[in-house]
Amino acid sequence: MNRGYKTIILAALIAFVPGLALWAQDAELSSTKMQAAYYKDQEGLERIVARLLIKSERYEPYANMEVSFFVAADTSKILLEKMTTNEKGEAVYILQDKDKTYMDATGQLAFEVTYDGSATAESASKEIQVKMADLKVSFFQEDTSKFIAVEAFETSGADSISPIAAVEIGLYIKGTFSYFSIAKDVTDETGKLIVPFPVEMPGDTLGVITIAAKIEDHDLYGNIESWGNINWAKPVPLASEARRGLGDTDAPLWMVYTLIVLLSAVWFHYAYVIFLVIKIKLAKDQV
């Protein structure tokens, strides 16, 4: 009887151990995360930016991994391109005109970015839905007051434009390396946002300033940016900095002062020698 129990237990262990090994192997897989977002810049360039992360102590960029970009078409999905992530874990797909032919009846495009995983990392995917839209920045003046006007509208077709109401838009002054926020508000029922122009802000030498309007991290429209230029800012003249270098007509001040001291010392010695000569001659005549 005891032998029968032992046989049953041994058989159960033999069946259980491989399953335990497989479970342990799966448990060792590193967790991954896929991020994806839609961007449209000032030039109208549209792109899907995917970012693959892998977890060690925390989520970090997962470089040199192959990710796939798909677009939804009815009940299936079509492969657009396979790309390798860079050192930041990013892969960027530039939208083509042909990709927009898969737009559904509501004017939306559905994209999916996938990572198939590996022997050490889990698979990951991210789906996003995008509705084509755009921004237009303009300026107008009423009496002595100046204003910035931004229009937000959907562009589901070549001639199909409809205003976007109640979408948040940020307004910025575009600098060389950064953006300075000046306003953030939502559009009205006509898709417009109007804010006073910051006349006290400095511009270039002609008073030209660049105003950037942005829709940021929107669930449907993604990230959209548009600019407008106007010469209403305060002109800032170029600073004429006095330069004193070895190659300039004005020598460095330390060199000027040093030369004055040295020449003064030389002429002092000349004068002292002449004084001594005269003194010796007078002394000789007295003798």
Backbone as CSV, one residue per row, in Angstrom:
resi,resn,N_x,N_y,N_z,CA_x,CA_y,CA_z,C_x,C_y,C_z
1,MET,0.841,-1.209,0.000,0.000,0.000,0.000,0.872,1.253,0.000
2,ASN,1.888,1.256,0.866,2.801,2.387,0.921,3.529,2.574,-0.401
3,ARG,3.883,1.410,-1.035,4.569,1.503,-2.323,3.670,2.145,-3.348
4,GLY,2.373,1.864,-3.314,1.431,2.471,-4.272,1.340,3.975,-4.092
5,TYR,1.299,4.424,-2.831,1.276,5.867,-2.566,2.547,6.539,-3.075
6,LYS,3.683,5.877,-2.839,4.955,6.448,-3.291,4.995,6.572,-4.797
7,THR,4.455,5.587,-5.475,4.436,5.631,-6.945,3.579,6.784,-7.446
8,ILE,2.425,6.967,-6.808,1.533,8.064,-7.209,2.193,9.424,-6.959
9,ILE,2.830,9.578,-5.799,3.498,10.843,-5.468,4.632,11.118,-6.436
10,LEU,5.407,10.080,-6.785,6.531,10.243,-7.712,6.030,10.664,-9.095
11,ALA,4.943,10.058,-9.526,4.383,10.415,-10.836,3.878,11.852,-10.838
12,ALA,3.277,12.259,-9.733,2.790,13.641,-9.647,3.935,14.638,-9.683
13,LEU,5.039,14.316,-9.000,6.198,15.207,-9.010,6.800,15.302,-10.398
14,ILE,6.871,14.165,-11.110,7.422,14.169,-12.465,6.579,15.046,-13.379
15,ALA,5.268,15.003,-13.190,4.385,15.836,-14.023,4.418,17.296,-13.609
16,PHE,4.666,17.556,-12.338,4.606,18.923,-11.815,5.886,19.709,-12.061
17,VAL,7.043,19.043,-11.965,8.331,19.732,-12.059,8.523,20.441,-13.397
18,PRO,8.236,19.805,-14.573,8.384,20.569,-15.830,7.497,21.808,-15.879
19,GLY,6.287,21.680,-15.373,5.405,22.841,-15.343,5.953,23.934,-14.444
20,LEU,6.535,23.519,-13.325,7.146,24.498,-12.425,8.318,25.200,-13.086
21,ALA,9.090,24.434,-13.875,10.231,25.027,-14.578,9.759,26.051,-15.603
22,LEU,8.694,25.715,-16.336,8.154,26.654,-17.321,7.622,27.901,-16.642
23,TRP,6.964,27.730,-15.515,6.433,28.876,-14.777,7.560,29.782,-14.304
24,ALA,8.648,29.151,-13.808,9.789,29.932,-13.337,10.437,30.685,-14.488
25,GLN,10.478,30.040,-15.691,11.064,30.705,-16.848,10.241,31.922,-17.246
26,ASP,8.897,31.755,-17.232,8.032,32.882,-17.560,8.164,33.998,-16.535
27,ALA,8.346,33.618,-15.276,8.432,34.614,-14.215,9.698,35.457,-14.336
28,GLU,10.718,34.937,-15.017,11.966,35.655,-15.148,11.930,36.682,-16.275
29,LEU,10.904,36.691,-17.101,10.832,37.647,-18.194,10.708,39.070,-17.656
30,SER,11.477,39.968,-18.225,11.430,41.369,-17.814,10.169,42.025,-18.367
31,SER,9.577,42.878,-17.567,8.371,43.586,-17.981,8.727,44.712,-18.945
32,THR,7.920,44.886,-19.988,8.127,45.960,-20.954,6.867,46.811,-21.069
33,LYS,7.045,48.022,-21.573,5.928,48.943,-21.741,6.098,49.699,-23.052
34,MET,5.013,49.825,-23.803,5.046,50.560,-25.059,4.252,51.856,-24.915
35,GLN,4.849,52.953,-25.366,4.178,54.245,-25.408,4.134,54.720,-26.855
36,ALA,3.075,55.427,-27.220,2.958,55.920,-28.589,2.125,57.195,-28.591
37,ALA,2.467,58.123,-29.482,1.747,59.394,-29.580,1.870,59.926,-31.001
38,TYR,0.874,60.742,-31.376,0.829,61.364,-32.700,1.308,62.807,-32.587
39,TYR,2.134,63.247,-33.575,2.657,64.611,-33.594,2.484,65.210,-34.991
40,LYS,2.128,66.489,-35.013,2.087,67.252,-36.264,2.770,68.582,-36.002
41,ASP,3.808,68.897,-36.795,4.579,70.102,-36.522,4.160,71.261,-37.413
42,GLN,4.900,72.366,-37.290,4.615,73.588,-38.019,4.625,73.376,-39.529
43,GLU,5.478,72.494,-40.019,5.602,72.238,-41.451,4.549,71.260,-41.967
44,GLY,3.698,70.762,-41.069,2.677,69.801,-41.479,3.167,68.366,-41.511
45,LEU,4.389,68.121,-41.016,4.927,66.763,-40.971,4.238,65.987,-39.851
46,GLU,3.654,64.843,-40.197,2.923,64.014,-39.236,3.709,62.741,-38.957
47,ARG,3.757,62.351,-37.692,4.534,61.172,-37.331,3.946,60.495,-36.094
48,ILE,4.186,59.208,-36.021,3.857,58.431,-34.825,5.169,58.117,-34.121
49,VAL,5.288,58.554,-32.884,6.501,58.323,-32.099,6.211,57.235,-31.068
50,ALA,6.908,56.125,-31.202,6.754,55.013,-30.261,7.979,54.962,-29.356
51,ARG,7.752,54.583,-28.105,8.856,54.489,-27.136,8.696,53.189,-26.363
52,LEU,9.732,52.351,-26.430,9.722,51.052,-25.760,10.562,51.135,-24.490
53,LEU,9.974,50.681,-23.380,10.654,50.707,-22.083,10.744,49.303,-21.517
54,ILE,11.806,49.041,-20.779,11.965,47.758,-20.094,12.251,48.035,-18.628
55,LYS,11.727,47.170,-17.780,11.844,47.399,-16.343,12.995,46.599,-15.760
56,SER,13.906,47.313,-15.095,14.927,46.671,-14.277,14.595,47.051,-12.839
57,GLU,15.226,48.103,-12.316,14.742,48.664,-11.062,13.581,49.612,-11.338
58,ARG,13.648,50.277,-12.492,12.567,51.131,-12.970,12.530,51.008,-14.491
59,TYR,11.515,51.588,-15.097,11.405,51.500,-16.551,12.449,52.403,-17.205
60,GLU,13.209,51.806,-18.135,14.257,52.509,-18.846,14.112,52.261,-20.343
61,PRO,14.692,53.154,-21.194,14.604,52.952,-22.643,15.186,51.607,-23.063
62,TYR,14.489,50.946,-23.994,14.912,49.633,-24.496,15.392,49.829,-25.938
63,ALA,16.700,49.910,-26.108,17.281,50.242,-27.413,17.520,49.004,-28.264
64,ASN,17.622,49.234,-29.585,17.977,48.210,-30.572,16.986,47.050,-30.620
65,MET,15.723,47.364,-30.363,14.667,46.361,-30.464,13.755,46.672,-31.652
66,GLU,13.265,45.635,-32.296,12.402,45.814,-33.468,10.952,45.982,-33.041
67,VAL,10.339,47.054,-33.522,8.921,47.299,-33.268,8.206,47.416,-34.611
68,SER,6.924,47.120,-34.610,6.131,47.119,-35.838,5.001,48.134,-35.735
69,PHE,4.799,48.896,-36.810,3.724,49.880,-36.891,2.610,49.327,-37.791
70,PHE,1.384,49.340,-37.277,0.223,48.858,-38.019,-0.828,49.959,-38.095
71,VAL,-1.659,49.902,-39.140,-2.839,50.751,-39.245,-4.049,49.838,-39.381
72,ALA,-5.129,50.202,-38.709,-6.345,49.377,-38.745,-7.094,49.624,-40.042
73,ALA,-7.556,48.538,-40.658,-8.354,48.606,-41.881,-9.531,47.658,-41.718
74,ASP,-10.711,48.210,-41.450,-11.906,47.409,-41.178,-11.641,46.494,-39.988
75,THR,-11.679,45.195,-40.199,-11.494,44.239,-39.100,-10.076,43.693,-39.040
76,SER,-9.199,44.150,-39.901,-7.820,43.667,-39.931,-6.861,44.819,-39.688
77,LYS,-5.587,44.490,-39.617,-4.570,45.525,-39.483,-3.480,45.283,-40.517
78,ILE,-2.943,46.380,-41.036,-1.970,46.328,-42.117,-0.630,46.833,-41.599
79,LEU,0.412,46.056,-41.881,1.751,46.443,-41.455,2.238,47.629,-42.282
80,LEU,2.650,48.695,-41.598,3.191,49.871,-42.271,4.708,49.787,-42.399
81,GLU,5.360,49.475,-41.286,6.819,49.396,-41.309,7.333,48.783,-40.016
82,LYS,8.500,48.117,-40.126,9.208,47.628,-38.953,10.449,48.492,-38.764
83,MET,10.673,48.901,-37.521,11.783,49.796,-37.233,12.501,49.341,-35.966
84,THR,13.741,49.814,-35.812,14.545,49.493,-34.632,14.629,50.715,-33.730
85,THR,14.436,50.516,-32.445,14.467,51.626,-31.495,15.883,52.179,-31.357
86,ASN,15.973,53.491,-31.121,17.276,54.129,-30.931,17.696,54.050,-29.467
87,GLU,18.742,54.803,-29.109,19.257,54.742,-27.729,18.256,55.257,-26.707
88,LYS,17.270,56.051,-27.161,16.221,56.524,-26.267,15.035,55.568,-26.225
89,GLY,15.140,54.446,-26.920,14.040,53.493,-26.987,12.945,53.922,-27.944
90,GLU,13.223,54.922,-28.812,12.202,55.490,-29.672,12.328,54.988,-31.112
91,ALA,11.183,54.901,-31.763,11.107,54.632,-33.195,10.049,55.579,-33.752
92,VAL,10.355,56.234,-34.868,9.476,57.273,-35.408,9.022,56.865,-36.810
93,TYR,7.707,56.785,-36.982,7.142,56.485,-38.299,6.522,57.756,-38.867
94,ILE,6.956,58.149,-40.076,6.428,59.325,-40.753,5.192,58.916,-41.551
95,LEU,4.077,59.568,-41.278,2.834,59.220,-41.970,2.915,59.599,-43.449
96,GLN,2.399,58.709,-44.284,2.313,58.940,-45.719,0.855,59.231,-46.099
97,ASP,0.681,59.840,-47.267,-0.686,60.134,-47.730,-1.509,58.861,-47.880
98,LYS,-0.858,57.779,-48.296,-1.590,56.522,-48.486,-2.133,55.965,-47.178
99,ASP,-1.489,56.314,-46.056,-1.952,55.815,-44.756,-3.319,56.385,-44.400
100,LYS,-3.616,57.586,-44.916,-4.874,58.238,-44.570,-6.065,57.662,-45.327
101,THR,-5.792,56.777,-46.275,-6.903,56.131,-46.994,-7.633,55.121,-46.109
102,TYR,-7.025,54.795,-44.965,-7.653,53.842,-44.039,-8.492,54.552,-42.984
103,MET,-8.787,55.825,-43.200,-9.611,56.587,-42.276,-11.022,56.013,-42.249
104,ASP,-11.626,55.896,-41.053,-12.968,55.330,-40.954,-14.029,56.389,-41.238
105,ALA,-15.285,56.027,-41.042,-16.397,56.922,-41.379,-16.414,58.173,-40.512
106,THR,-15.847,58.113,-39.325,-15.825,59.274,-38.433,-14.584,60.152,-38.647
107,GLY,-13.740,59.766,-39.609,-12.539,60.541,-39.887,-11.372,60.201,-38.989
108,GLN,-11.413,59.051,-38.346,-10.337,58.666,-37.435,-9.434,57.613,-38.068
109,LEU,-8.182,57.633,-37.635,-7.207,56.609,-37.999,-6.810,55.869,-36.726
110,ALA,-6.703,54.559,-36.819,-6.305,53.746,-35.670,-4.963,53.094,-35.961
111,PHE,-4.008,53.314,-35.076,-2.669,52.754,-35.236,-2.347,51.845,-34.046
112,GLU,-1.463,50.887,-34.295,-0.979,50.016,-33.231,0.518,49.810,-33.421
113,VAL,1.251,49.912,-32.321,2.685,49.653,-32.331,2.936,48.458,-31.423
114,THR,3.662,47.465,-31.929,3.856,46.236,-31.164,5.330,45.875,-31.056
115,TYR,5.640,45.192,-29.964,6.947,44.575,-29.763,6.676,43.116,-29.429
116,ASP,7.300,42.202,-30.162,6.976,40.779,-30.045,7.609,40.101,-28.844
117,GLY,8.491,40.804,-28.146,9.138,40.191,-26.995,10.352,39.370,-27.410
118,SER,11.001,38.775,-26.402,12.193,37.955,-26.647,12.271,36.882,-25.572
119,ALA,13.393,36.189,-25.550,13.566,35.134,-24.550,13.695,35.707,-23.145
120,THR,13.969,37.012,-23.040,14.160,37.611,-21.719,13.182,38.747,-21.416
121,ALA,12.385,39.143,-22.410,11.492,40.290,-22.215,10.095,39.986,-22.733
122,GLU,9.105,40.512,-22.045,7.725,40.321,-22.453,7.404,41.141,-23.704
123,SER,6.338,40.745,-24.380,5.844,41.522,-25.512,5.081,42.742,-24.988
124,ALA,4.887,43.732,-25.872,4.161,44.943,-25.490,3.525,45.550,-26.732
125,SER,2.451,46.279,-26.520,1.779,46.942,-27.644,1.038,48.172,-27.134
126,LYS,0.744,49.073,-28.066,0.013,50.288,-27.740,-0.846,50.680,-28.934
127,GLU,-2.130,50.961,-28.679,-3.048,51.403,-29.717,-3.397,52.867,-29.487
128,ILE,-3.442,53.639,-30.570,-3.873,55.036,-30.481,-4.836,55.328,-31.627
129,GLN,-5.758,56.215,-31.365,-6.695,56.675,-32.386,-6.467,58.173,-32.602
130,VAL,-6.434,58.580,-33.854,-6.106,59.957,-34.201,-7.147,60.502,-35.167
131,LYS,-7.573,61.726,-34.903,-8.442,62.443,-35.832,-7.646,63.618,-36.378
132,MET,-7.579,63.706,-37.708,-6.763,64.732,-38.342,-7.283,66.132,-38.020
133,ALA,-6.397,67.015,-37.581,-6.777,68.382,-37.216,-5.613,69.313,-37.500
134,ASP,-5.879,70.612,-37.384,-4.833,71.601,-37.631,-5.132,72.860,-36.834
135,LEU,-4.108,73.724,-36.717,-4.227,75.011,-36.035,-3.785,76.122,-36.984
136,LYS,-4.401,77.286,-36.837,-4.012,78.457,-37.614,-3.857,79.637,-36.672
137,VAL,-2.695,80.268,-36.710,-2.401,81.421,-35.846,-2.464,82.694,-36.691
138,SER,-3.221,83.687,-36.209,-3.313,84.976,-36.896,-3.335,86.093,-35.858
139,PHE,-3.302,87.340,-36.317,-3.244,88.500,-35.438,-4.203,89.570,-35.956
140,PHE,-4.780,90.340,-35.036,-5.634,91.459,-35.451,-5.577,92.550,-34.394
141,GLN,-6.008,93.741,-34.793,-5.941,94.906,-33.922,-7.275,95.624,-33.913
142,GLU,-7.737,95.994,-32.716,-8.951,96.796,-32.545,-8.574,98.062,-31.782
143,ASP,-8.670,99.178,-32.451,-8.203,100.448,-31.890,-6.718,100.318,-31.547
144,THR,-6.395,100.467,-30.277,-4.991,100.346,-29.881,-4.673,98.976,-29.266
145,SER,-5.680,98.113,-29.168,-5.482,96.792,-28.567,-5.101,95.771,-29.641
146,LYS,-4.161,94.920,-29.302,-3.677,93.902,-30.230,-3.982,92.515,-29.662
147,PHE,-4.320,91.569,-30.574,-4.774,90.250,-30.141,-4.142,89.148,-30.993
148,ILE,-4.073,87.962,-30.356,-3.688,86.731,-31.049,-4.947,85.896,-31.225
149,ALA,-5.167,85.385,-32.429,-6.324,84.533,-32.709,-5.830,83.176,-33.195
150,VAL,-6.369,82.117,-32.583,-6.018,80.752,-32.983,-7.299,80.023,-33.376
151,GLU,-7.264,79.373,-34.532,-8.398,78.572,-34.988,-8.005,77.098,-34.972
152,ALA,-8.871,76.274,-34.390,-8.655,74.829,-34.369,-9.755,74.179,-35.193
153,PHE,-9.351,73.297,-36.104,-10.354,72.677,-36.980,-9.906,71.280,-37.404
154,GLU,-10.894,70.421,-37.628,-10.645,69.072,-38.127,-10.493,69.112,-39.642
155,THR,-9.597,68.246,-40.146,-9.353,68.174,-41.587,-9.491,66.724,-42.036
156,SER,-10.725,66.229,-42.045,-10.943,64.831,-42.416,-10.853,64.599,-43.905
157,GLY,-10.847,65.654,-44.705,-10.734,65.526,-46.151,-10.140,66.778,-46.736
158,ALA,-9.907,66.759,-48.059,-9.273,67.897,-48.712,-10.095,69.167,-48.556
159,ASP,-11.423,69.050,-48.654,-12.297,70.217,-48.557,-13.215,70.152,-47.341
160,SER,-12.970,69.198,-46.455,-13.834,69.011,-45.290,-13.156,69.593,-44.060
161,ILE,-13.630,70.748,-43.608,-13.066,71.419,-42.438,-14.197,71.757,-41.481
162,SER,-14.037,71.375,-40.219,-15.045,71.692,-39.211,-14.353,72.177,-37.952
163,PRO,-14.868,73.232,-37.301,-14.212,73.792,-36.109,-14.246,72.820,-34.934
164,ILE,-13.247,72.954,-34.071,-13.150,72.118,-32.868,-13.440,73.001,-31.659
165,ALA,-14.510,72.731,-30.978,-14.881,73.499,-29.791,-14.339,72.835,-28.534
166,ALA,-14.093,73.667,-27.513,-13.724,73.206,-26.171,-12.464,72.346,-26.150
167,VAL,-11.501,72.659,-26.994,-10.208,71.978,-26.939,-9.187,72.947,-26.343
168,GLU,-8.354,72.448,-25.450,-7.380,73.303,-24.777,-6.181,73.579,-25.682
169,ILE,-5.819,74.851,-25.771,-4.687,75.277,-26.598,-3.744,76.094,-25.726
170,GLY,-2.476,75.791,-25.823,-1.452,76.564,-25.132,-0.773,77.521,-26.094
171,LEU,-0.535,78.745,-25.649,0.148,79.751,-26.457,1.514,80.036,-25.848
172,TYR,2.529,80.069,-26.710,3.903,80.227,-26.252,4.642,81.222,-27.134
173,ILE,5.649,81.849,-26.554,6.620,82.608,-27.348,7.772,81.662,-27.640
174,LYS,8.048,81.474,-28.909,9.082,80.527,-29.306,10.448,81.194,-29.249
175,GLY,11.319,80.625,-28.434,12.689,81.097,-28.358,13.604,80.216,-29.184
176,THR,14.872,80.452,-29.081,15.841,79.668,-29.841,15.896,78.228,-29.357
177,PHE,15.828,78.031,-28.038,15.968,76.689,-27.489,14.770,76.252,-26.649
178,SER,13.803,77.128,-26.413,12.707,76.769,-25.530,11.461,77.572,-25.873
179,TYR,10.370,77.282,-25.138,9.101,77.979,-25.308,8.729,78.658,-23.988
180,PHE,8.225,79.886,-24.084,7.783,80.622,-22.904,6.262,80.731,-22.945
181,SER,5.594,80.147,-21.949,4.138,80.112,-21.933,3.553,81.486,-21.615
182,ILE,2.540,81.885,-22.402,1.886,83.178,-22.151,0.382,83.018,-21.897
183,ALA,-0.214,81.899,-22.312,-1.652,81.704,-22.095,-2.012,80.250,-22.353
184,LYS,-3.111,79.815,-21.734,-3.669,78.483,-21.980,-5.166,78.550,-21.707
185,ASP,-5.969,78.179,-22.722,-7.425,78.264,-22.588,-8.067,77.346,-23.623
186,VAL,-9.390,77.242,-23.580,-10.116,76.374,-24.509,-10.788,77.217,-25.584
187,THR,-11.010,76.608,-26.731,-11.656,77.306,-27.845,-13.162,77.446,-27.584
188,ASP,-13.769,78.442,-28.253,-15.213,78.632,-28.129,-15.947,77.714,-29.095
189,GLU,-17.267,77.908,-29.247,-18.058,77.018,-30.095,-17.704,77.132,-31.570
190,THR,-17.020,78.215,-31.947,-16.596,78.366,-33.342,-15.177,77.849,-33.572
191,GLY,-14.580,77.261,-32.545,-13.224,76.725,-32.672,-12.135,77.765,-32.567
192,LYS,-12.448,78.971,-32.006,-11.476,80.047,-31.931,-11.074,80.337,-30.491
193,LEU,-9.840,80.770,-30.355,-9.306,81.239,-29.072,-8.635,82.582,-29.328
194,ILE,-9.037,83.602,-28.576,-8.495,84.951,-28.743,-7.925,85.421,-27.406
195,VAL,-6.669,85.854,-27.426,-6.013,86.349,-26.213,-5.268,87.641,-26.554
196,PRO,-5.075,88.522,-25.564,-4.326,89.772,-25.820,-2.882,89.473,-26.201
197,PHE,-2.345,90.293,-27.070,-0.953,90.141,-27.483,-0.031,90.739,-26.407
198,PRO,1.035,90.026,-26.029,1.957,90.544,-24.993,2.913,91.587,-25.566
199,VAL,2.448,92.843,-25.637,3.219,93.893,-26.312,4.512,94.228,-25.576
200,GLU,4.612,93.872,-24.297,5.812,94.202,-23.531,6.926,93.176,-23.710
201,MET,6.628,92.081,-24.403,7.647,91.053,-24.591,8.683,91.519,-25.616
202,PRO,9.950,91.209,-25.393,10.993,91.615,-26.346,10.998,90.722,-27.586
203,GLY,11.316,91.338,-28.720,11.461,90.595,-29.962,12.886,90.708,-30.468
204,ASP,13.039,90.668,-31.798,14.374,90.856,-32.351,14.610,92.347,-32.586
205,THR,15.573,92.692,-33.405,15.902,94.106,-33.621,14.773,94.864,-34.319
206,LEU,13.892,94.130,-35.027,12.752,94.751,-35.713,11.449,94.564,-34.939
207,GLY,11.530,93.946,-33.761,10.331,93.693,-32.971,9.552,92.476,-33.408
208,VAL,10.150,91.632,-34.265,9.466,90.426,-34.738,9.520,89.350,-33.659
209,ILE,8.389,88.698,-33.451,8.286,87.650,-32.440,7.489,86.483,-33.022
210,THR,7.799,85.268,-32.583,7.107,84.061,-33.057,6.202,83.536,-31.960
211,ILE,4.912,83.437,-32.276,3.923,82.886,-31.346,3.596,81.459,-31.786
212,ALA,3.720,80.515,-30.872,3.426,79.116,-31.150,2.150,78.700,-30.426
213,ALA,1.246,78.036,-31.142,0.025,77.478,-30.555,0.146,75.964,-30.557
214,LYS,-0.258,75.334,-29.445,-0.091,73.880,-29.318,-1.340,73.222,-28.732
215,ILE,-1.711,72.093,-29.323,-2.581,71.118,-28.669,-1.655,70.027,-28.168
216,GLU,-1.708,69.716,-26.878,-0.729,68.814,-26.292,-1.392,67.620,-25.620
217,ASP,-0.913,66.413,-25.982,-1.322,65.160,-25.346,-2.838,64.988,-25.304
218,HIS,-3.500,65.326,-26.398,-4.950,65.165,-26.477,-5.278,63.720,-26.851
219,ASP,-6.327,63.181,-26.250,-6.681,61.781,-26.494,-7.062,61.515,-27.944
220,LEU,-7.581,62.521,-28.640,-8.061,62.315,-30.010,-7.177,63.008,-31.052
221,TYR,-6.680,64.197,-30.728,-5.914,64.956,-31.710,-4.405,64.862,-31.512
222,GLY,-3.960,64.260,-30.439,-2.537,64.090,-30.207,-1.841,65.393,-29.887
223,ASN,-0.746,65.663,-30.599,0.071,66.860,-30.382,0.197,67.617,-31.705
224,ILE,-0.314,68.847,-31.725,-0.312,69.663,-32.940,0.302,71.013,-32.606
225,GLU,1.121,71.522,-33.523,1.795,72.799,-33.302,1.715,73.664,-34.554
226,SER,1.507,74.966,-34.357,1.496,75.920,-35.463,2.066,77.240,-34.980
227,TRP,2.726,77.989,-35.892,3.365,79.247,-35.528,2.779,80.413,-36.305
228,GLY,3.042,81.611,-35.773,2.718,82.853,-36.463,3.743,83.911,-36.090
229,ASN,4.155,84.728,-37.053,5.149,85.780,-36.819,4.518,87.155,-36.989
230,ILE,4.898,88.096,-36.119,4.382,89.463,-36.189,5.414,90.403,-35.564
231,ASN,5.465,91.670,-36.033,6.460,92.634,-35.532,5.841,93.607,-34.526
232,TRP,5.145,93.044,-33.540,4.493,93.864,-32.522,5.247,93.874,-31.190
233,ALA,6.315,93.156,-31.077,7.053,93.098,-29.815,7.987,94.303,-29.698
234,LYS,8.627,94.427,-28.549,9.564,95.523,-28.320,10.885,95.214,-29.027
235,PRO,11.325,96.112,-29.928,12.611,95.870,-30.595,13.760,95.869,-29.589
236,VAL,14.666,94.948,-29.774,15.836,94.857,-28.899,17.076,95.056,-29.759
237,PRO,17.781,96.189,-29.598,18.980,96.428,-30.417,20.090,95.458,-30.046
238,LEU,20.927,95.204,-31.034,22.074,94.351,-30.777,23.041,95.055,-29.842
239,ALA,23.503,94.350,-28.844,24.454,94.933,-27.887,25.806,95.087,-28.552
240,SER,26.330,96.307,-28.499,27.664,96.565,-29.062,28.686,96.417,-27.943
241,GLU,29.201,95.255,-27.819,30.154,94.960,-26.748,31.560,95.375,-27.170
242,ALA,32.186,96.180,-26.342,33.557,96.610,-26.626,34.501,95.441,-26.434
243,ARG,35.247,95.156,-27.486,36.178,94.038,-27.419,37.599,94.575,-27.361
244,ARG,38.370,93.960,-26.532,39.787,94.307,-26.444,40.582,93.014,-26.544
245,GLY,41.086,92.754,-27.731,41.866,91.546,-27.954,43.180,91.876,-28.619
246,LEU,44.040,90.881,-28.708,45.358,91.120,-29.295,45.245,91.483,-30.768
247,GLY,44.165,91.031,-31.427,43.997,91.330,-32.839,43.185,92.571,-33.095
248,ASP,42.756,93.272,-32.052,41.932,94.464,-32.209,42.795,95.723,-32.147
249,THR,42.158,96.835,-32.572,42.872,98.117,-32.495,43.029,98.581,-31.057
250,ASP,42.099,98.210,-30.184,42.191,98.539,-28.758,42.825,97.365,-28.028
251,ALA,44.002,97.615,-27.460,44.697,96.550,-26.744,43.990,96.259,-25.429
252,PRO,44.171,95.070,-24.885,43.613,94.766,-23.564,44.124,95.743,-22.518
253,LEU,43.236,96.078,-21.555,43.605,97.088,-20.564,44.810,96.677,-19.734
254,TRP,44.911,95.396,-19.402,46.054,94.967,-18.585,47.368,95.207,-19.320
255,MET,47.320,95.075,-20.650,48.534,95.302,-21.430,48.869,96.793,-21.472
256,VAL,47.829,97.635,-21.593,48.039,99.078,-21.607,48.677,99.533,-20.300
257,TYR,48.086,99.061,-19.175,48.620,99.469,-17.864,50.051,98.972,-17.662
258,THR,50.319,97.754,-18.072,51.673,97.198,-17.926,52.687,97.995,-18.729
259,LEU,52.279,98.359,-19.966,53.184,99.134,-20.812,53.459,100.514,-20.218
260,ILE,52.426,101.137,-19.673,52.612,102.455,-19.048,53.604,102.374,-17.895
261,VAL,53.464,101.343,-17.055,54.370,101.180,-15.911,55.799,100.957,-16.386
262,LEU,55.957,100.076,-17.399,57.307,99.764,-17.879,57.965,100.988,-18.518
263,LEU,57.204,101.713,-19.367,57.768,102.899,-20.001,58.095,103.987,-18.980
264,SER,57.217,104.095,-17.982,57.475,105.087,-16.929,58.764,104.757,-16.196
265,ALA,58.974,103.457,-15.917,60.199,103.052,-15.233,61.433,103.346,-16.086
266,VAL,61.317,103.093,-17.408,62.464,103.341,-18.299,62.797,104.821,-18.339
267,TRP,61.768,105.671,-18.537,62.029,107.111,-18.596,62.516,107.655,-17.253
268,PHE,62.051,107.052,-16.161,62.569,107.474,-14.849,64.060,107.205,-14.749
269,HIS,64.483,106.019,-15.247,65.910,105.700,-15.197,66.707,106.625,-16.120
270,TYR,66.139,106.947,-17.307,66.816,107.907,-18.178,67.018,109.243,-17.453
271,ALA,65.947,109.724,-16.849,66.020,111.005,-16.148,67.009,110.943,-14.988
272,TYR,67.015,109.806,-14.293,67.938,109.667,-13.149,69.395,109.647,-13.608
273,VAL,69.649,108.982,-14.748,71.025,108.935,-15.275,71.473,110.325,-15.695
274,ILE,70.573,111.061,-16.363,70.919,112.432,-16.770,71.179,113.299,-15.549
275,PHE,70.358,113.118,-14.522,70.564,113.870,-13.269,71.919,113.566,-12.655
276,LEU,72.309,112.299,-12.655,73.610,111.917,-12.097,74.763,112.499,-12.919
277,VAL,74.611,112.477,-14.243,75.675,113.025,-15.101,75.878,114.502,-14.821
278,ILE,74.734,115.234,-14.743,74.816,116.658,-14.456,75.424,116.902,-13.081
279,LYS,75.046,116.098,-12.116,75.556,116.252,-10.749,77.057,116.003,-10.695
280,ILE,77.504,114.994,-11.457,78.954,114.664,-11.456,79.734,115.819,-12.110
281,LYS,79.173,116.371,-13.190,79.855,117.452,-13.879,79.972,118.693,-12.995
282,LEU,78.884,119.012,-12.284,78.931,120.169,-11.380,79.939,119.950,-10.265
283,ALA,79.990,118.753,-9.775,80.934,118.455,-8.697,82.377,118.569,-9.191
284,LYS,82.630,118.197,-10.436,83.977,118.263,-11.023,84.393,119.732,-11.226
285,ASP,83.437,120.559,-11.663,83.762,121.992,-11.888,84.104,122.671,-10.566
286,GLN,83.437,122.270,-9.504,83.708,122.874,-8.193,85.100,122.481,-7.695
287,VAL,85.539,121.324,-8.052,86.846,120.897,-7.608,87.926,121.691,-8.397
